[in-house]
Amino acid sequence: MDPALQQRLADLESRLAHHERMAEDMSEVIIAQGKTIDRLTLQIQRLRDRLETAEYAILSPEDDRPPPHY
């Protein structure tokens, strides 16, 4: 086989290995980000539920009436 062709093939194999490793690394990052997003979404939902509960505990029908000076 021609030495230039062998070198070109070796270069392509090296580049392919590099791209495969990059794809694996990016996949790991995407998985980690997905887990973080899921965790943060759950935290937001819990905070929203707590805030809603606190709002209902504070509000009463009298709060909807305008002040006496109106």
The 8 nearest C-alpha neighbors of each residue, nearest first, counted from 0:
[[1, 2, 5, 4, 3, 6, 8, 7],
 [0, 2, 4, 3, 5, 6, 7, 8],
 [3, 1, 5, 4, 6, 0, 7, 8],
 [4, 2, 6, 5, 1, 7, 8, 0],
 [3, 5, 7, 1, 2, 6, 8, 0],
 [4, 6, 2, 8, 3, 7, 9, 1],
 [7, 5, 9, 3, 4, 8, 10, 2],
 [6, 8, 4, 10, 5, 9, 3, 11],
 [7, 9, 11, 5, 10, 6, 4, 12],
 [8, 10, 6, 12, 7, 11, 5, 13],
 [11, 9, 7, 13, 8, 12, 6, 14],
 [12, 10, 14, 8, 13, 9, 15, 7],
 [13, 11, 15, 9, 10, 14, 8, 16],
 [12, 14, 10, 16, 11, 15, 9, 17],
 [13, 15, 17, 11, 16, 12, 10, 18],
 [16, 14, 12, 18, 17, 13, 11, 19],
 [17, 15, 19, 13, 14, 18, 12, 20],
 [16, 18, 14, 20, 15, 19, 21, 13],
 [19, 17, 21, 15, 20, 16, 22, 14],
 [18, 20, 16, 22, 21, 17, 15, 23],
 [19, 21, 23, 17, 18, 22, 24, 16],
 [20, 22, 18, 24, 19, 23, 25, 17],
 [21, 23, 19, 25, 20, 24, 26, 18],
 [24, 22, 26, 20, 21, 25, 19, 27],
 [25, 23, 21, 27, 26, 22, 20, 28],
 [24, 26, 28, 22, 27, 23, 21, 29],
 [25, 27, 23, 29, 24, 28, 22, 30],
 [28, 26, 30, 24, 25, 29, 31, 23],
 [27, 29, 25, 31, 26, 30, 32, 24],
 [30, 28, 32, 26, 31, 27, 33, 25],
 [29, 31, 33, 27, 28, 32, 26, 34],
 [32, 30, 28, 34, 33, 29, 27, 35],
 [33, 31, 35, 29, 34, 30, 36, 28],
 [34, 32, 36, 30, 35, 31, 29, 37],
 [33, 35, 37, 31, 32, 36, 38, 30],
 [36, 34, 32, 38, 33, 37, 39, 31],
 [35, 37, 33, 39, 34, 38, 40, 32],
 [36, 38, 34, 40, 35, 39, 33, 41],
 [37, 39, 35, 41, 36, 40, 34, 42],
 [40, 38, 42, 36, 41, 37, 35, 43],
 [41, 39, 37, 43, 42, 38, 36, 44],
 [40, 42, 44, 38, 39, 43, 45, 37],
 [43, 41, 39, 45, 44, 40, 46, 38],
 [44, 42, 46, 40, 45, 41, 47, 39],
 [43, 45, 47, 41, 42, 46, 48, 40],
 [44, 46, 48, 42, 47, 43, 49, 41],
 [47, 45, 49, 43, 48, 44, 50, 42],
 [46, 48, 44, 50, 45, 49, 43, 51],
 [47, 49, 45, 51, 46, 50, 44, 52],
 [50, 48, 46, 52, 51, 47, 53, 45],
 [51, 49, 53, 47, 52, 48, 46, 54],
 [50, 52, 48, 54, 53, 49, 47, 55],
 [51, 53, 49, 55, 50, 54, 48, 56],
 [52, 54, 50, 56, 51, 55, 49, 57],
 [55, 53, 51, 57, 56, 52, 50, 58],
 [54, 56, 52, 58, 57, 53, 51, 59],
 [55, 57, 53, 54, 58, 52, 59, 51],
 [58, 56, 54, 55, 53, 59, 52, 62],
 [59, 57, 55, 56, 54, 62, 60, 61],
 [58, 60, 61, 62, 57, 63, 55, 56],
 [61, 59, 62, 63, 58, 64, 57, 55],
 [62, 60, 63, 59, 64, 58, 65, 66],
 [61, 63, 60, 59, 64, 58, 65, 66],
 [64, 62, 61, 60, 65, 59, 58, 66],
 [65, 63, 61, 62, 66, 60, 67, 59],
 [64, 66, 67, 63, 69, 62, 68, 61],
 [65, 67, 68, 69, 64, 62, 63, 61],
 [66, 68, 69, 65, 64, 61, 62, 63],
 [67, 69, 66, 65, 64, 63, 62, 61],
 [68, 67, 66, 65, 64, 63, 62, 61]]
